[in-house]
Amino acid sequence: MTELDLKQLIQQAFAGVQLERGLSLCQLEAIDSRHELSPQEFAKLAEKDVTSNWQEVDKADLKNCECYAHMDAQSFHYYLPALLLMILENYEAGEMWCIGLISSLDSRQASASQRFTVLSDTQKQAIAHAIFHLLELNNLNHEDQKVLQRSADHYWHQFKSS
């Protein structure tokens, strides 16, 4: 599968996905920084973010967000395709957004079982292809390679079709 085919597969698999009741980037940052906000103030933060079309989310906002550990299943489902496309285009070893994305795909993480349940089989197949593509590029740093390989062997291999 070419990288262009893979990108199209991701776009098709996640077409129409919206944030719904998930946490927006601004809300995730507020949680991460432990801001004391009223429920109304917290809800209003989502109005600052694109929540209806993941393809319109600003890449700079995704790169600057270091709060992937706080993502609930809906947030993961919404932001994941944009992050996968970004890492395929420009893997940046040591950058927090890459580390956060790669670790969020590790099925051994406590939150993984909850996050992965909202994904369709088609979406899981697209993710698996992205993971195996990244592994084949051989440009990952040692730790990222190790985490992705472990994730692929432990969980994602079952969704990779030829």
C-alpha positions as CSV (number, residue, x, y, z in Angstrom):
1,M,0.0,0.0,0.0
2,T,1.4,3.4,-1.0
3,E,1.4,6.3,1.5
4,L,-1.2,8.0,-0.6
5,D,-3.5,4.9,-0.5
6,L,-2.9,4.8,3.3
7,K,-3.9,8.4,3.8
8,Q,-7.0,7.9,1.7
9,L,-7.8,4.8,3.8
10,I,-7.6,6.8,7.0
11,Q,-9.7,9.6,5.6
12,Q,-12.4,7.2,4.4
13,A,-12.4,5.2,7.6
14,F,-12.9,8.3,9.8
15,A,-15.1,10.3,7.4
16,G,-17.8,12.1,9.3
17,V,-16.4,11.5,12.8
18,Q,-17.2,14.4,15.1
19,L,-16.1,15.1,18.7
20,E,-19.7,14.8,20.0
21,R,-19.4,14.7,23.8
22,G,-15.6,14.2,23.9
23,L,-13.1,16.7,25.3
24,S,-11.8,19.4,23.0
25,L,-8.1,20.4,22.8
26,C,-8.8,23.5,25.0
27,Q,-10.6,21.4,27.5
28,L,-7.8,18.8,27.6
29,E,-5.3,21.6,28.1
30,A,-7.4,23.0,31.0
31,I,-7.4,19.6,32.6
32,D,-3.7,19.2,32.1
33,S,-2.9,22.6,33.7
34,R,-5.4,22.0,36.5
35,H,-7.3,25.2,35.9
36,E,-10.2,25.6,38.3
37,L,-13.2,26.3,36.1
38,S,-17.0,26.1,36.6
39,P,-18.8,23.5,34.6
40,Q,-20.1,26.3,32.4
41,E,-16.7,27.8,31.8
42,F,-15.3,24.3,31.0
43,A,-18.1,23.6,28.5
44,K,-17.5,27.0,26.9
45,L,-13.8,26.1,26.2
46,A,-15.0,23.6,23.5
47,E,-16.4,26.6,21.5
48,K,-12.8,27.7,20.7
49,D,-12.0,24.4,18.9
50,V,-13.2,22.8,15.7
51,T,-15.4,19.9,16.9
52,S,-17.4,18.9,13.8
53,N,-14.7,18.0,11.3
54,W,-11.4,16.6,12.4
55,Q,-9.8,17.4,9.0
56,E,-10.2,21.1,9.8
57,V,-8.4,21.0,13.1
58,D,-5.3,23.2,13.0
59,K,-2.1,21.0,12.9
60,A,-0.3,23.5,15.1
61,D,-2.9,23.1,17.8
62,L,-2.5,19.3,17.6
63,K,1.3,19.6,17.8
64,N,1.1,22.0,20.7
65,C,-1.3,19.9,22.7
66,E,0.6,17.8,25.2
67,C,-2.5,16.3,26.9
68,Y,-3.1,13.1,25.1
69,A,-3.0,11.2,28.3
70,H,-6.3,13.0,29.3
71,M,-8.2,12.0,26.1
72,D,-11.4,10.2,26.6
73,A,-12.6,7.6,24.0
74,Q,-14.5,10.2,22.0
75,S,-11.6,12.7,21.9
76,F,-9.2,9.9,20.9
77,H,-11.6,8.8,18.1
78,Y,-12.0,12.4,16.8
79,Y,-8.3,13.5,16.9
80,L,-6.6,10.2,16.0
81,P,-7.0,10.4,12.2
82,A,-5.5,13.9,12.0
83,L,-2.6,12.8,14.2
84,L,-2.0,9.7,12.1
85,L,-1.9,11.8,8.9
86,M,0.5,14.2,10.6
87,I,2.9,11.5,11.8
88,L,2.9,9.9,8.3
89,E,3.7,13.2,6.8
90,N,6.3,14.3,9.3
91,Y,7.4,12.1,12.1
92,E,9.3,14.1,14.7
93,A,11.3,12.0,17.1
94,G,11.2,13.3,20.6
95,E,8.3,15.7,20.0
96,M,5.5,15.3,22.6
97,W,2.8,15.0,20.0
98,C,4.6,12.0,18.5
99,I,5.3,10.4,21.8
100,G,1.7,11.0,22.9
101,L,0.3,9.5,19.7
102,I,2.5,6.5,19.8
103,S,1.9,5.7,23.4
104,S,-1.9,6.2,22.9
105,L,-1.8,3.3,20.4
106,D,-0.1,1.0,22.9
107,S,-2.8,-1.6,23.8
108,R,-1.1,-2.2,27.2
109,Q,-2.1,1.3,28.4
110,A,-4.9,1.2,31.0
111,S,-7.1,3.5,28.9
112,A,-6.6,1.6,25.7
113,S,-9.5,-0.8,26.1
114,Q,-11.9,2.0,26.6
115,R,-10.4,4.1,23.8
116,F,-10.4,1.3,21.3
117,T,-14.0,0.2,21.9
118,V,-15.3,3.3,20.0
119,L,-13.4,2.4,16.9
120,S,-15.0,0.4,14.1
121,D,-13.2,-2.5,12.5
122,T,-12.5,-0.4,9.4
123,Q,-10.9,2.3,11.6
124,K,-8.8,-0.3,13.4
125,Q,-7.7,-1.6,10.0
126,A,-6.6,1.9,8.9
127,I,-4.7,2.3,12.2
128,A,-3.0,-1.0,11.9
129,H,-1.9,-0.2,8.3
130,A,-0.5,3.2,9.6
131,I,1.4,1.5,12.4
132,F,2.9,-1.1,10.1
133,H,3.8,1.5,7.5
134,L,5.6,3.6,10.2
135,L,7.5,0.5,11.3
136,E,8.6,-0.3,7.7
137,L,10.0,3.2,7.2
138,N,12.8,2.5,9.7
139,N,13.1,6.2,10.6
140,L,11.7,5.9,14.1
141,N,13.8,6.4,17.1
142,H,14.6,3.3,19.2
143,E,11.9,3.9,21.9
144,D,9.1,4.8,19.4
145,Q,10.1,1.7,17.3
146,K,9.9,-0.5,20.4
147,V,6.5,0.8,21.5
148,L,5.0,0.6,18.1
149,Q,6.4,-2.9,17.4
150,R,5.0,-4.1,20.8
151,S,1.7,-2.6,20.0
152,A,1.6,-4.2,16.6
153,D,2.6,-7.6,17.9
154,H,0.2,-7.5,20.9
155,Y,-2.9,-6.0,19.3
156,W,-2.9,-4.3,15.9
157,H,-1.7,-7.3,13.9
158,Q,-5.1,-8.8,14.0
159,F,-6.6,-5.9,12.0
160,K,-3.9,-5.7,9.3
161,S,-5.2,-7.2,6.1
162,S,-3.0,-7.6,3.1
